[in-house]
Amino acid sequence: MRILITGGAGFIGSHLCDRLLDEDHQVIAMDNLMTGTVENIAHLWGNERFRFIKHDVTNYVFVEGPLDAVLHLASLPSPVDYLNFPIQTLKVGALGTHKTLGLAMTKGARYLLASTSEVYGDPLEHPQSEDYWGNVNPIGPRGVYDESKRFAEALVMAYHRSHGVDTRIARIFNTYGPRMRMDDGRVVPNFVGQALRGDPLTVYDEGKRTRSFCYISDQVEGLVRLLFSEEVEPVNIGNPQEMTILEFAHRVLEVTGSKSRITFIEPTDARTADDPQVRCPDISKARKVLGWSPTVPLEEGLKSTAVYFQEKM
């Protein structure tokens, strides 16, 4: 197959490039390098089945030749990014999805949207299943990200129903691993970076909020299975092993062997506004439809992530 991956120089996108190239597909990575980096795909230079295009998907998207699939991963998912670039975040979710759907329709290509667990907002249902409609503050600081993805999902389904585009929607839960940015602003790079530097691990409130963490290889496996499935409606791709942020901080300290202490701070900035108190996917549908569930233990994934960050530092 000949496959376009937007956000292909980003964290998840670059790993998808690797996986699909390993399966002998032709891959075109498209990225404006706003948050992605050529370092993530530099090892692919020279591969005759790989091509990189620097382009902003909020503008007209053109790719010469046939396409069998379009995977839209271009996004600004970290709090640092969507708070610094709120309008760009909304544009890539709305205009970027519109442009890439138009491309898929023109090429007769299958389309996969990388959506997010943030469509559930601060959930009133726990764990979150795909039929839960969410509890999102549309005008809060993080609403620019949440609503961009909710709109993107609606647009994907509209193209499927009105134009017959063969679509897939993945709701991605917290994913971690090598190639994350250390200044990402999310809890994994924050904690691992602090632990490796010997700085205190900063935990909001009393660390009672919960998250679940899916290693990158598991996430990619789920996305690839969804791409080649026949499931049109959203599917949660995440790890149902839920833990408190305080428990996660202790796990990071154990894996890194760090002597850092844990400090508790009161949330004072926009990054924590409307922050979900709980987050855990119900992956019953992924198990049934895709035959997928995560396999990489947290300790193993954290070790690989810590090694990557240590090399970067």
HUGIRA-V291694 format. One record per backbone hydrogen bond with DSSP energy under -0.5 kcal/mol. CO is the residue of the C=O (numbers start at 1). NH is the residue of the N-H. E is the energy in kcal/mol with one decimal. If there is no record, write none. Layout:
co: <CO & CO>
nh: <NH & NH>
e: <E & E>
//
This chain:
co: <1 & 1 & 2 & 2 & 3 & 4 & 4 & 5 & 5 & 6 & 7 & 9 & 10 & 11 & 12 & 13 & 14 & 15 & 16 & 17 & 18 & 19 & 20 & 21 & 26 & 27 & 27 & 28 & 28 & 29 & 30 & 30 & 31 & 37 & 38 & 38 & 41 & 42 & 44 & 46 & 47 & 49 & 51 & 53 & 53 & 55 & 56 & 60 & 68 & 69 & 70 & 70 & 71 & 71 & 72 & 78 & 79 & 80 & 81 & 85 & 86 & 87 & 88 & 89 & 90 & 91 & 91 & 94 & 95 & 96 & 97 & 98 & 99 & 100 & 101 & 102 & 103 & 104 & 104 & 110 & 111 & 112 & 112 & 113 & 113 & 115 & 116 & 117 & 118 & 120 & 121 & 127 & 128 & 129 & 135 & 136 & 137 & 140 & 141 & 142 & 142 & 143 & 144 & 145 & 146 & 147 & 148 & 149 & 150 & 151 & 152 & 153 & 154 & 155 & 156 & 157 & 158 & 159 & 159 & 160 & 165 & 166 & 168 & 169 & 169 & 170 & 170 & 171 & 172 & 174 & 176 & 177 & 181 & 184 & 186 & 187 & 188 & 189 & 190 & 191 & 192 & 193 & 194 & 194 & 200 & 201 & 201 & 203 & 204 & 207 & 209 & 211 & 214 & 215 & 215 & 216 & 217 & 218 & 219 & 220 & 221 & 222 & 223 & 224 & 226 & 230 & 235 & 236 & 237 & 238 & 240 & 241 & 243 & 244 & 245 & 246 & 247 & 248 & 249 & 250 & 251 & 252 & 253 & 253 & 261 & 261 & 263 & 265 & 269 & 270 & 272 & 277 & 280 & 280 & 281 & 283 & 284 & 285 & 285 & 286 & 286 & 286 & 287 & 295 & 297 & 298 & 299 & 300 & 301 & 302 & 303 & 304 & 305 & 306 & 307 & 308 & 309>
nh: <3 & 26 & 68 & 69 & 28 & 6 & 71 & 8 & 30 & 73 & 10 & 37 & 14 & 15 & 16 & 17 & 18 & 19 & 20 & 21 & 22 & 23 & 25 & 24 & 3 & 29 & 51 & 5 & 30 & 53 & 7 & 8 & 55 & 40 & 41 & 42 & 44 & 45 & 47 & 48 & 50 & 27 & 29 & 31 & 55 & 57 & 59 & 62 & 110 & 4 & 72 & 112 & 6 & 73 & 114 & 82 & 83 & 84 & 85 & 89 & 90 & 91 & 92 & 93 & 94 & 95 & 96 & 98 & 99 & 100 & 101 & 102 & 103 & 104 & 105 & 106 & 107 & 108 & 109 & 70 & 168 & 72 & 114 & 115 & 170 & 172 & 119 & 120 & 121 & 135 & 123 & 129 & 282 & 132 & 122 & 138 & 140 & 143 & 144 & 145 & 146 & 147 & 148 & 149 & 150 & 151 & 152 & 153 & 154 & 155 & 156 & 157 & 158 & 159 & 160 & 161 & 162 & 163 & 165 & 164 & 167 & 111 & 113 & 171 & 235 & 115 & 172 & 237 & 117 & 214 & 216 & 180 & 184 & 80 & 190 & 191 & 192 & 193 & 194 & 195 & 196 & 197 & 198 & 199 & 202 & 203 & 263 & 265 & 207 & 246 & 245 & 243 & 176 & 218 & 219 & 220 & 221 & 222 & 223 & 224 & 225 & 226 & 227 & 228 & 229 & 232 & 171 & 238 & 173 & 240 & 242 & 213 & 211 & 248 & 249 & 250 & 251 & 252 & 253 & 254 & 255 & 256 & 257 & 258 & 201 & 263 & 203 & 205 & 272 & 273 & 275 & 210 & 127 & 128 & 283 & 287 & 288 & 289 & 290 & 290 & 291 & 292 & 291 & 297 & 301 & 302 & 303 & 304 & 305 & 306 & 307 & 308 & 309 & 310 & 311 & 312 & 313>
e: <-0.6 & -3.1 & -3.2 & -1.3 & -3.0 & -0.5 & -3.2 & -0.9 & -2.7 & -1.2 & -1.9 & -2.2 & -2.0 & -1.1 & -2.1 & -2.0 & -1.9 & -2.3 & -2.6 & -2.3 & -2.3 & -1.0 & -2.2 & -2.1 & -3.0 & -0.5 & -1.9 & -3.0 & -0.5 & -2.9 & -2.4 & -1.5 & -0.9 & -1.4 & -1.1 & -1.0 & -2.0 & -1.4 & -2.2 & -0.6 & -2.1 & -2.8 & -2.9 & -1.9 & -0.8 & -0.6 & -2.0 & -0.5 & -2.4 & -2.4 & -0.6 & -2.7 & -2.5 & -1.1 & -2.1 & -2.6 & -1.8 & -1.3 & -2.6 & -2.0 & -2.0 & -2.4 & -2.4 & -1.5 & -2.2 & -1.2 & -2.1 & -2.3 & -3.1 & -2.2 & -2.3 & -2.0 & -1.8 & -2.4 & -2.6 & -2.3 & -2.4 & -1.1 & -2.5 & -2.8 & -1.8 & -3.0 & -0.5 & -1.2 & -2.7 & -1.1 & -1.4 & -2.0 & -1.3 & -1.8 & -1.1 & -0.5 & -2.8 & -1.9 & -2.0 & -0.9 & -1.1 & -1.3 & -0.8 & -1.1 & -2.2 & -2.7 & -0.7 & -1.7 & -2.0 & -2.7 & -1.8 & -2.4 & -1.9 & -2.6 & -2.5 & -2.3 & -1.9 & -2.3 & -2.1 & -2.6 & -3.0 & -1.8 & -1.6 & -0.9 & -1.1 & -3.0 & -2.7 & -0.5 & -1.9 & -2.6 & -0.9 & -2.7 & -2.2 & -2.9 & -1.7 & -1.3 & -1.4 & -0.8 & -2.1 & -2.8 & -2.7 & -2.1 & -2.3 & -2.7 & -2.4 & -1.9 & -1.0 & -2.2 & -0.7 & -0.7 & -2.6 & -2.5 & -2.3 & -2.2 & -2.5 & -2.3 & -2.0 & -0.6 & -2.2 & -2.6 & -1.9 & -2.2 & -2.3 & -2.6 & -2.3 & -2.2 & -2.6 & -1.9 & -1.5 & -0.5 & -2.8 & -0.5 & -2.1 & -0.5 & -1.3 & -0.6 & -2.4 & -2.3 & -2.3 & -1.9 & -1.9 & -2.2 & -2.0 & -2.1 & -2.4 & -2.4 & -1.4 & -0.8 & -2.7 & -0.5 & -3.1 & -2.3 & -1.4 & -1.1 & -1.9 & -2.1 & -0.5 & -2.7 & -0.8 & -2.5 & -2.2 & -3.4 & -0.5 & -1.6 & -0.7 & -1.8 & -0.6 & -0.6 & -2.3 & -2.9 & -2.0 & -1.8 & -2.1 & -2.8 & -2.4 & -2.0 & -2.4 & -2.6 & -2.1 & -2.0 & -2.2>
//
